[in-house]
């Protein structure tokens, strides 16, 4: 859809006609904004549910931290094992038990392996630090998205929509929106919350496993 100014004041959107003549009538910018704001508003959670989701994030983070720390410990042990091999071989070289060329070849191979191990350790350390921080940031953004959207100017609204929305469709005066990950998951959780509130079935245990399995958050091991 493309925008067009009418009467030097109002902005109307209409089909670009890229795929041929479109039967959809022009629609005011304010109407589209209202439909988008209604969608974004659904990302907001009651305070009680928001607290449960953060608890789930923290529990998931504990499992993730444990995974990465165990991997780091294993990699550090492997690094020290290679270091001991290099030291022992160096002593053998000094004692004339092995040739210098053989020492140079094997030590170069093991040093390269140590370099790979250090990179793997750094990857686990970064994942360990960033997982919970990024999760909380995304959760807070989703929680405040509606308030941000209605307060922003058109340029900022478009920027926010580009961040949240994967695709959208306007037809028959109805807007269909596909959200990007993980906001699509949060939307499903919001719908579950609304349904359970209506049925009087809202319980914390329904949200304890809302995150993907811990393994899906793990980076590559060694």
N, C-alpha and C positions, 0 to 999 in steps of 0.2 A: 504494500500500500504506500501511496505517496501523499504528502500534504499539499494543500493549496489554500491560499488566503482568499477569502471572499469578503467583499464590502470593506476591504482594507482593515479588517478587524478580526474576523473569525477564521479559524483554521479548520478546514474539512479534509478528511482523508478519503481516498477512493482507490480502487484497484488500478494498478498501473497499466492494465490491458496487455501485459506481456504475453499472456496465453490466449488472447482473443477478447472479444467483447464480454464484459462481466455484468450480470444482472443486479449485483449488489449496489444499493444506493449510497450516496455520499454520507459520511458520518462525522459528527462534530468531534474535535479533539477531546473536549471535556467528557464526552460519552465514553470514548476509548479509555481515557484516564480512570474514569469511575470503574469500568470493568476490570482493569488491571489492578487498581487499588483493592477491589473486593477479593481478588485472587490472593494478593500479597498479604492481606489482612488475616488470611487463614493460617499463616505461618506463626501467628502469635499464640502463646500457650498461657493458661492460667498459672499463677505463681507456684502453686503446689506441684503441677506437672513439670514446670521448668526445673524445679528443684530435683525432682526424680530423674529427669534427663541428665542433669549435671552429675548426679550420683552415679548414673550408669556410665557416663564418660569417665569418671574417676576410677570406677571399678575396672573398666576396660583398660584404662591407662596403667593400673597396677599390674595387670597381666602382661601388657606390652612391655613395660619396664623390666619385668622379671625375665621375659624372653630375651630382650636385648642385652641385659646384664649377663645372663648365662652365656650368650654367644660371645660377648666381649671377653669373659673369663676364659673360655675355651680358646679363643684366638690368641690371647696373651700367653697362655701356656704353650701353644704351638710356636709362637715367636721365640720364647725363651728356650724351647727345645732346639730350635735351629741355631740360636746363639751359642748354646752349649756345644753343638756339633762343630761349629766354626772354630770355637776356642780350642776344642780337643784336637781337631785336625791341624790347627796352627802349631800346637805343641809338638805334634807328630812331625810336622815339617821341620821344626827347629832341631828335633832329635834325629833327623835324617831318615825317618821311617817311611815317609812318602815324598814324592817329587814335587817341586814347586809348581810345575805346570798343572799337576792334578789338583793341588790345593787351590790354585787360582780359578780353575774351571768349576770346582764344586762350590767354593765360597761365593762365586759370582751367581751361581744358580740359586743358592740358599738366600743370598741377599735380595735377589729379585722376588723370591717368595715372601720374604719378610716385608718388602715394600707393599706387596699385594695384601698382606695381613693388616698392615697399618691402615691402608685405605678402607678395608672392610670394617675395622674397628671404628674409624671415623664415621662411616655410614651408619653403623648401629648407634653411635653416640648422638648423631644429629637426629635420627628418628626418635630416639629416646627423649630428647629435649623438645622436639617440635610437635609431637602427636597431640598432647593434651592442650597445648597453647592454641594450635590451629583449630582444634575441635571446639573449644570454648569461644573463640573469635567468631566462627561460623554460626554457632548457636546464638550468640548475642546479636549478630547481624540479622539473622532470621527473625528474632524476637522484636527487633526495632525497625524492621524493613518498612512496615506500613507507615509508621510515624515519620520516617525519613522521606518516604515517597510523597506523601501529601504535602510536605513542607518544602520540597525542592522545586527548582525551576525546571522547565522542559528538558534542558540539556542534561541536568543532573539526573532527572527521572529516567531518561534514555540510558544513561550510563549504568544506573542501578538495574534496570531491566536487562541490559546486556549481560550483567553479571549473574542475575538470577535465572533468566529464561533461556531455554534451549531453542524453542520454536513456539510460534503462536499462530492461530487461525481465526479469522473473522468471517462469519457467514450467518445469514439469517438473524442478524442482530444479536448474535451470540459469540462470545470470545472463548476459544479453547487454548489453553496454555500448557506447554510442556516445560517443566523446570529442570535445571541442571542438577547433577549430583553435587552435594548430598541434600539439596533443598527439596528434591522430589521425595526423598525418604522422610524428611521433616513434615512435608505436606500430608503424606499418608498417616504419619503419627498424629498430626493435628486432626485429621478426619476421624481417626480411631478415638481420640480424646473426646471430640464432640459427640460421637455416637454413644460412648460409654457414659458421658454426663447425662445425656437424654434418658438412658436406660437405668441410671443410678448404679452403674457397675464399675465406676472408676476406681481402680486399685493400683497400688504401686508396683506389684509384681508383674503387671501386664507390660510395664515399661523397662523392666530390668534387663531384658534381652533385646532392646530396640536397636542396638548397634550390631554391625556385622560381627561374625566370629572373630576372636582375637587374632587368629592366624592370618586373616585377610589384611590386618594392619601391619603385619610384620614385613620388614624388608628382607632382602636375601640374606641367608646365613652365610657362613664361611664357604 
